Amino acid sequence: MVMNNKDRTIQILSSFSFMMLIFISIINPQNHSILYHFFTWLTWPTIFFIAGYSIDVNLKIGQSIFLAVKRYLVPYLSAGLLMIVMNKVVQLLQLSTWLNTPFPAMRTGLKALLYGNGSPVVTIFGFFDTGIGLLWLLIALFTGTLLMIFISKIKKMFWAVLIIILLGRLGFYLATFIQIPWSLESALIALPFMLFGVYYQKLDNWSAGPATVLAALIVDLTMSASTGLDMIVAYTPFWILGTLTGLISLAGVIVVASSLIKNSALTNLFAKIGSYLSLNLVVFIFINTMIPINNYIGGLLPTGMLSFIIIWLIMLIISTVIKFGLVKILKTFSGQEGELDEKVFK
Amino acid sequence: MKKFLSRKQFSGPTFNNWMKFLIIGLVLSVLTTVVLQFAMYFQIWGRFDQTLNLGQAVLTSIKFLTRAQALFTIVTCLILFIFIVVLVNRLFVGIAIYLTIAVVTFIAEYMKMKARNEPILFSDMSEVTAVGGLTQMVDKNLLMLAIVGIVVVFVGAGLLEYWLHRKRSGRFAESIKRMMIKQTGTRIAILLVSFLTLASPFIANADQNRALLDHFKYQWQSFNTGEDAMLNGPVMTFVSNISSVIMRQPSGYSQKSMAALQKKYTKYSETLNKTRQDNLKGQTVAYILSESLTDPDDVPGLKYKGTDVFKNIKQIQKNAVFSGKMLSSGYGGGTANIEYMTLAGFPLATYAPEMVVPYTQLVPVAHDVPTITNLFQDREVIHPYVGTFYNRRDAYKKIGIQKFYTTDGKQYKYPEKYVKSVGSKNNYPADKYSYKYLTKKITSANNNQSQFIQLMTMQNHMPYSANQYPDSKYKMLEPAVTGNTKETVESYIAGVHYTDVATKNLINKLENISRPVTLVFYGDHWPGVFTFVDQDKQQERSHETDYFIYQNKAAREKSHAKTDHNQRAYASPSDFPALALEATNSKLTPFYALQTKVTKELPAFANYTRGEFVDNNGHTLKTKDLTKKQKKLLHEFKLVQYDLSSGKHYLSKSFTKH
């Protein structure tokens, strides 16, 4: 299978985003706020950018929706249900020393899964004190993709941009007082990054270079000093600035990723890590939510940079290994043979 | 139109060149933010993080970048940079202009902070025309350094531009040129957007401005613009002061209605003036704002061991022209607001709720600020402390105070010999010494001149601590309290005792001098030490302080005023100008005639809330409880207040001036 440079860039971006997601999930935001903020400006836009890039604008709407269901909704529901069941088992067997119990009861877990809120929020039914955790990302990717499937059909770029600005504003506005189902606000504010992804597919020539990386670094650092992009509740104090920061930071990451494709060894490694992004996400989110690796390592190593790096590496390795195991199983069941390909989405 | 748009494709630098432009702009903006913050922190005053340690000041300024407020300054500077460069369409010349503006702003901020611990406010823009005078105030070395720096920057920019535009320019020069926008339409669009963004705080109203600043986590420091700038950055403080809601327009406000009011109160003043004398010449009206003074006997539940701590003031109140309780707007603070009401005669309760510090929000921008001080030839204020709080220096200038004596004053310094304390050495200057300076000022006044003098004491200002007065025998008996409340209350009571004795001695001294003196004395607000008092249940009580208007023998003989000291048993601070003029039996302008009518016919404004009054028996009334006549008077009063503060100034000068 011949892959063009942009596909290679996306593979590297996918691995970047996955590694950064692990990073911001395990770092303590209170103790390392600037570092945490810095990576939020990179991670979320990159993930949604990849989701935008993966939309095939040539497909019919029905086919695109089917793909979105397969990529995001099925993994979301499967992982969510598994977590709820496992949560119950841990409660019954009193294994909470070894495994996390994110939901007080199956019912609340199910409610959170159906509503799709990441953290305790004010929902349209009132305050709900249980969230589905990092799994919100998959449902936001799903709703964002659904919206983008329709927006990408708009022929005039101007109208697409205008609609995205309006929807983004709506998302930021709604998030100030309520969270609507299926993390829709997060999806709304992520649309500019997704549109960038759609647009990137069609881009023949992009002049971004080292200055873009430096600008991204300065912009990101300037914003990170005081605030980050809190996608789970669709919050940033300054929505225009926030969106621009996300886009510029994203541009910087894209330039870095595209410059790495010259190195085939690195590209291959990143391609492996970044393949099957939604599986990557599901596996990592499941591990991160259910297994308190911090506690295991914390008992063995003193807290600090070393233990942080070890936890990060363990998370990365376990998630990648399990992902490939799952891929192998799924391929065996579906009767597919041969080498594992390295596409971001399969 | 469609044809036109299809022909006019907006084009500009490539994405990477935009990013280069952004890098330069952002680096300069971040540096400007740090440097401006450095101007706030590298100061001698010692407030918050202020220090003269260069390294520490630099570090604190860099640390400011972690505050959300810093983003506001960064973004503002970035937009300014974009505007300038796109306007001149020459990168290095644009940078030079930007740097010049940044340097001038830094010097102005640094020098104003150094002089007053206040940043540049919007009201200071009126002084921009006095560049000559301002440069004389700037440190000569700093000024020379800045001029040399600016010249070097411009020469450098000129040389770089020349090098860029040589016939055979290199790759770097070409890349710089590619950063510039060649198409006029694109330039105009960017200029318009950036200009409108920069101008928006000047066009928007106060609410919109505050909403914008709140996005950047603005933390308003209502009492101190210096501290506001330290927390939010001087650019944010500047923007926050551009516009403010002073008062919302009362119904029926029009040129016609104001003309009718002018006529009505001119006539009313003429009626009142039939029995009044034009006699302020050779007289003194002295205001004493006694910091945090209240009678401890009025504090619910408080019992203490020791002699009556307030007995002398109570006695003076009995013999005063007017005396009673004053309804303060503050609790534990807000001195300048009460002070403003006593001078201007306008209650805080009738302004917009957003207008909480008249000295910073109203006085600098008001068309006219008529105060009682305007009726006098000599106008002085004494404050045995620093004068930087509440924008007083600027506000006093606007209301015509000629001399403001403070411990940090350069031109008018509060003399060292009166900066003495009683009790512990660390206490604030004692009232008895402040009174001595006040007496000296009164006795040395010119016999042919009228004199207004105000003393704002410091002795009983917070904080209160154990052993402030080691010789004190006052002991708190009830209620049982926890922590160090007992010690702080005991220290406060001891301080009140010293004020009580000093005030008695002052009155004795004034009584015997030949110059007619009318003394308006009041405690500005309760101290914040009575933590056992439930403020919700004791709202009125916890905002009541004592006041009296006393006249010495010479003044009594001159004025022949016939008053009952209980005539205004509950008074708003805004009643004081009218009451003082009634005591001196002075002729009234239509403005003071209206205020006099208010003191006679309306219950006192309860300034701690809105829409409430307290009658002479201490009963709280709501606006709806007022009679029809009283409601009409209140409405007329509001119309005048609105016209003079934020309306269209339909009232002519003769309304407020003789």
Interface residues (C-beta under 8 A of the other chain):
Chain A: I34 W206 S207 A208 G209 A211 T212 L214 A215 A216 I218 V219 T222 M223 A225 S226 T227 P237 F238 L241 I248 A251
Chain B: T14 F15 N16 N17 M19 K20 L22 I23 L26 V27 V30 L65 T66 R67 A68 Q69 A70 L71 I74 V75 H215 F216 K217
